[in-house]
Amino acid sequence: MKVTIKPGATTTERALVAKAERIACRVKSLPAGSPTLAGLNRQYQLVVDALGRDPIS
């Protein structure tokens, strides 16, 4: 998992990228089919929408 932060990112953008990274780590640790995945996917999508891009590749 590679996390990218644009040069000159604002504090808000950095916080959103950090949140996306935390969500991605939780998703990786959950078993497939976990009921928690749907909520985490929604949270991650909200972060991606707020940033305008996916910070994790």
C-alpha positions in Angstrom: 0.0 0.0 0.0 1.5 3.3 -1.1 0.1 6.5 0.3 0.7 9.7 -1.6 0.4 13.3 -0.3 0.7 16.1 -2.8 3.5 18.6 -2.2 2.1 21.7 -0.4 -1.0 19.8 0.9 -3.0 21.6 3.5 -3.5 20.4 7.0 -7.0 19.2 6.1 -5.7 17.3 3.1 -3.1 15.6 5.3 -5.7 14.7 7.9 -7.9 13.2 5.2 -5.0 11.1 3.8 -4.2 9.9 7.3 -7.8 8.9 7.8 -7.9 7.1 4.5 -4.7 5.2 5.6 -6.3 4.2 8.9 -9.5 3.0 7.2 -7.4 1.0 4.7 -5.4 -0.7 7.5 -8.7 -1.7 9.2 -10.1 -3.1 6.0 -7.0 -5.2 5.4 -7.2 -6.7 8.9 -10.9 -7.8 8.6 -12.0 -11.1 7.2 -13.9 -11.2 3.9 -17.6 -10.9 4.4 -17.3 -8.9 7.6 -20.4 -6.7 8.2 -18.0 -3.9 9.1 -16.6 -3.7 5.6 -19.7 -1.9 4.1 -19.4 0.9 6.6 -15.7 1.3 6.2 -16.1 1.3 2.4 -18.6 4.2 2.7 -16.3 6.1 5.0 -13.4 5.6 2.6 -15.5 6.8 -0.3 -16.4 10.0 1.6 -12.7 10.7 2.2 -11.9 10.1 -1.5 -14.7 12.4 -2.5 -13.5 15.1 -0.2 -9.9 14.8 -1.5 -11.0 14.5 -5.1 -8.6 11.6 -5.6 -7.7 8.2 -4.1 -4.6 8.7 -1.9 -3.7 5.0 -1.7 -2.4 2.9 -4.6 
